[in-house]
């Protein structure tokens, strides 16, 4: 299900970035999508790295905070796996 949402999001981004996207050759459409996915993966990985580094700096020892950070990191990793599958 996540892959479907990621593909739909990718299509939306491609159409927003290129108004004539549908009229482009399939090979060019795939290149555009590939470029968008690479950018998204790079951005998401950077955000995940920053979040993990920041969580190490907080030193908060509450179980709620730890659980929240694990869930957030898990969601980010899952999104990255979906994007890598699409790519």
Secondary structure, 3 states (H helix, E strand, C coil): CHHHHHHHHHHHHHHHHCCCHHHCCHHHHHHHHHHHHHHHHHHHHHHHHHHHHHHHHHCCCCHHHHHHHHHHHHHHHHHHHHHHHHC
